[in-house]
Amino acid sequence: MCARHAQTAFDALLVNPLFKGEILLDEPMAKHTTFRIGGPARYFARVGSLGALKHLLAACAESDVAWYVAGRGSNLLVSDSGFDGVVITLGHDFMNFRYDEDTQRFYAGGGVLLSTLVQDSFRRCLAGLEFLVDTPGTVGGALSMNAGTSTDYIGAQVESVTLLDAQQELIRLDKDELLWGYRKSSFAPDEVIVECELAATPADPFYIRGKMEAFRSRRRKTQPLGVASCGSMFINPPDASAGKLIEQAGCKGLSVGGACVSDVHANFIINDGRATADDVVALIELVQMKVFECYGVKLKPEVRFLGFA
């Protein structure tokens, strides 16, 4: 009986014992998004080192396999048919971080959880990251979408970012080489955020705790916590609130299938446990139509779509 040989570089990687990572086949993405929605990814890869990431991206290029880096899936809607490519998450080596007292900076890997970073910052009596308290996701994902508000955002704390580009080369960009906007950054889709430097300022712990509690209290009062969602669905238009426009257009409680506009905050679409990605897309379009009819404003989704045509 003849041995079965791998047909592509990617197939070879799957059976390479030196590969520092894990690859799952046909992994349901509903298990990896806060929306709890999404069909299977053809491959779901957890890479534990920079070398493993480079090998994986090289194999994807050689085998012509599409890829997407996902953090904790907190701002992601995956189609019901899934994604015919590789969903990559950053593991072990990318989850390391340290604080340098001389430079007063955090050095954090792209896979570090925001919650871990915020709590360590508070423990060290360092200010600057309080607005991220209770925010799901990773450092890499937060940088990619410039997580925060129009006045408090993670890009403002960045001193440098190290990324892996499309040619699998490491590039370090200083803060004056980076552009930040409301819910956007200057990173390209084929660039992977490997590490960053974040500024932190020593401050009174009671001041830091007070700000954290204020942010936490506001979220508890104004957001539908404890339910499956992807956070804010639409980007706020200039000088307006997407949530208020949606509410004033009569969309609170509006539903399609198992997807529903939250009664707590109209800029949240929640999954009641039965929602499909198609339900969410249909509801997004319905809300957009109603707001446009009332105010002439076309709301732009904040959520990122994966696996849709």
HUDAMO-V502747 format. One record per helix or strand. SS is the DSSP state (h for helix, s for strand). FROM is the first residue (numbers start at 0). TO is the last residue. If there is no record, write none. Layout:
SS FROM TO
SS FROM TO
//
This chain:
h 8 13
s 20 27
h 28 31
s 39 46
h 49 62
s 66 68
s 75 77
s 82 89
h 91 94
s 96 99
s 104 108
s 112 112
h 113 122
s 125 126
h 129 131
s 137 137
h 138 144
s 147 147
s 152 152
h 153 156
s 157 163
s 169 173
h 174 176
s 179 180
s 183 184
s 191 198
s 200 201
h 204 221
s 227 231
s 233 233
h 241 247
s 254 255
s 258 260
s 267 270
h 276 294
s 300 300
s 303 305
//
